[in-house]
């Protein structure tokens, strides 16, 4: 169910991007992911948790192509080259996050893992927003 959410977000997310615009879409998507983890941390029902996590993955499936498109747009002639380090960073972050989250596995109601995920999402969004913003020193 959670994987299906990711697929739905990837396939149909462009409609949301068309509606919200490229600059606003990552903010909305990451906000939905952070909120989803915050809510799932206090959910006592397994079914509700799976539905919430599927919604988080819909948002993640929608945000990933937007992020890659933004990175590639900023890369100029190195469009293809930028995707390789982006994937390395993504998988390295996943590995590091999983290693750190293992230490939070015994917290009540998934709160430790959710807190880590929310912090990571918001930190990544801040870095992405800063990196994607036009350079104010650029005379264009």
N, C-alpha and C positions, 0 to 999 in steps of 0.2 A: 504494500500500500504506500509506503513511504517512497520507494523507488518510482512508483507510478506518479506520485506527486511531482517528482523531479522531472519526469518525462513530460507531463502536462505543462509545467512551467516553461520548459525549453521549447515546446512546440507552439504554445499559444501566447507566450510572453511578449512577442512582438506587438500584439494588439495593445497591451498595456503601455509599452514603450511609445507607440504611436499616439496614445492618448495623453500620457504624462510628459513626453519628451525625454530625450536622452539624458540631459543633466539631472533631472529630478528622479528618474526611475531607480537608480541605485539607492538613493536615500529612502524612498518608499519601500523598496524590496528589503533592504537591510533592517529597516524599522519593523517591518512585519516579522522578519526572522527573529529579531531580538524580543519582540513582544510575544511571539509564539513560544519561545523558550521560557520566558518569564511565567507565562500562564501554565505551561506543561509542568513546570517545577512544583506547582501546588495542586496538580490534578491527581485525584486518587483513583480514577477509573482508567484501566488499561485501554479501553476502546477510545475514550476521549483523548488520551495521550497520543495514540496512534493517529487519530484524525488531526490533532494539532500539529504533530510532527510531519504529517503529509502536507499540511498547509505551509509549514516552514520550508519543506522541500520544493513546493510549487514556487515559492518566492525565490529560493536559491536557484532553481532551474531557469527562472526568468532573469535573475540578476547576472548570472555568469556570462551569457552572450552579450549583454549590455556592457559589462566590464571589459570583456575582450575587445569589443568594437571600439570602445573609448580608448583603450590602450593602443590598439592598432592605428586609430585615427591620429593619435599624437606621435606615432613612431615614424611618420613620413615614409621614406623609401624602405625602411626596415620593418615593414608590417609583418612579414612572415617570421622574422627573427624574434620579434617581441613575444610571440606566443610561447616559445620554448622556455625562456626564463620565467614567464608568468606561470606556466604549468609546474616548473620546478618549485617556485615559491608556494604555489597552491598545495602541492603534495607534501612539501617540507612542513608547511603550516599545519596540515592535517596530521602528520606524524607527530609533530611537537605537541599539538593540542591534545591528541589522544594519549600521549605519554603523561602530560600534566593532568588531564581529566581522570586518569586512572587513580590518582591520589585523592580525588574527590568522590569516588564511587560509593563510599559508605556514608555520605551525607544524607540527611533526611529528605525524602521526596525529590531527589534529583536536583536539589537546589544548588549544590556545589558545581556540578557540571553545567547547569543552566547559567549560573553566574559567570563561569569561565567563558562559555559560548557568547553570552551577551557582551562581556568585556571585549572579547576578540572581535566580534562583529563591529562594535562601535569604534574600536581602535582602527580596524581595517577601513571602515567608512571614512574616518577622519583623514587617514593617510591617502586614500583614493581621491577624496574630494580635493585635498591639497594638491596632489600630483596632477589631477585632471584640470584644475583651474588654469585659466590662461595666465601666462607669466606677465606680471604688470610691468616688467622692465622691457618686454618685447615691444619695439616701436610699431609693429603692425597694428 
